[in-house]
């Protein structure tokens, strides 16, 4: 039986070598016919910490790596273009503080 491959979005990258990937899908309601968005959450083993939050990745089924991890990262399809506003503000504060200290 071939291994399944899926494409999803990384939603959490806080743990070392582990990523939480959400796979979106649309399912039609059996009675009303309305399309509903559902998601599957997979825990993925990322050996080199290549992916980050918001990246689109391709994953493949594998033998269990831990209690929850049953997938492995194949490749990063596209990198995220989101900007971390808090990190930018912290960097600007640090630059302003350094410039202020140089003037003094």
C-alpha positions in Angstrom: 0.0 0.0 0.0 1.5 3.4 -1.0 2.2 6.0 1.6 -0.1 9.0 1.5 1.2 12.5 0.8 -0.6 15.7 1.7 0.0 19.4 1.5 -0.8 21.6 4.4 0.1 24.8 6.4 2.4 24.8 9.4 0.5 26.3 12.3 2.9 25.7 15.2 6.7 25.5 15.2 7.6 25.9 18.8 9.0 22.4 19.5 12.3 21.3 18.2 12.0 19.0 15.1 8.2 18.9 15.4 5.7 20.9 13.4 1.9 21.0 13.6 0.4 21.0 10.2 -3.3 21.7 9.3 -4.7 20.2 6.2 -7.9 22.1 5.1 -10.7 20.4 3.2 -14.3 21.2 2.3 -17.0 18.7 3.0 -20.6 18.9 1.8 -23.2 18.6 4.6 -25.2 15.4 4.0 -28.6 17.0 4.7 -28.4 20.7 3.8 -25.7 20.5 1.1 -23.8 23.5 2.4 -20.0 23.2 2.1 -18.2 23.2 5.5 -14.6 23.8 6.1 -12.9 21.0 8.1 -9.3 20.5 9.0 -7.1 17.6 9.9 -4.2 18.2 12.3 -1.0 16.2 11.8 2.2 16.3 13.8 5.2 16.2 11.5 8.9 15.3 12.1 11.1 18.1 10.6 14.7 16.8 11.1 16.5 20.0 10.1 13.9 22.6 11.3 13.5 23.8 7.7 9.9 25.0 8.0 8.4 27.8 10.0 5.0 29.2 11.0 2.7 29.8 8.0 4.8 27.8 5.5 3.1 25.5 3.0 4.7 22.0 3.3 4.4 18.6 1.7 4.3 15.7 4.1 4.3 11.9 3.8 3.0 9.1 6.1 5.7 7.3 8.1 6.1 4.9 11.0 5.4 6.5 14.4 8.2 8.7 15.6 6.6 9.5 18.9 3.2 9.3 20.6 1.6 11.8 18.2 4.0 12.1 15.2 3.1 9.9 12.3 4.2 12.1 9.4 7.6 13.3 8.0 8.4 16.5 6.1 9.2 16.0 2.4 9.7 19.6 1.3 8.7 23.2 1.9 6.4 24.1 -1.0 6.4 27.9 -0.2 7.7 30.1 2.5 5.4 32.3 4.5 5.4 36.0 3.7 3.9 37.1 7.1 5.7 39.7 9.0 6.2 39.4 12.8 5.2 42.8 14.0 6.3 42.3 17.6 9.8 41.3 16.4 10.0 44.4 14.2 9.0 46.7 17.0 11.6 45.1 19.3 14.3 45.6 16.7 13.3 49.3 16.2 13.4 49.9 19.9 16.9 48.3 20.2 18.2 50.4 17.3 16.8 53.6 18.8 18.3 52.7 22.2 21.7 52.0 20.5 21.6 55.3 18.6 20.7 57.2 21.8 23.6 55.6 23.6 26.0 56.6 20.8 24.9 60.2 21.0 25.4 60.4 24.7 
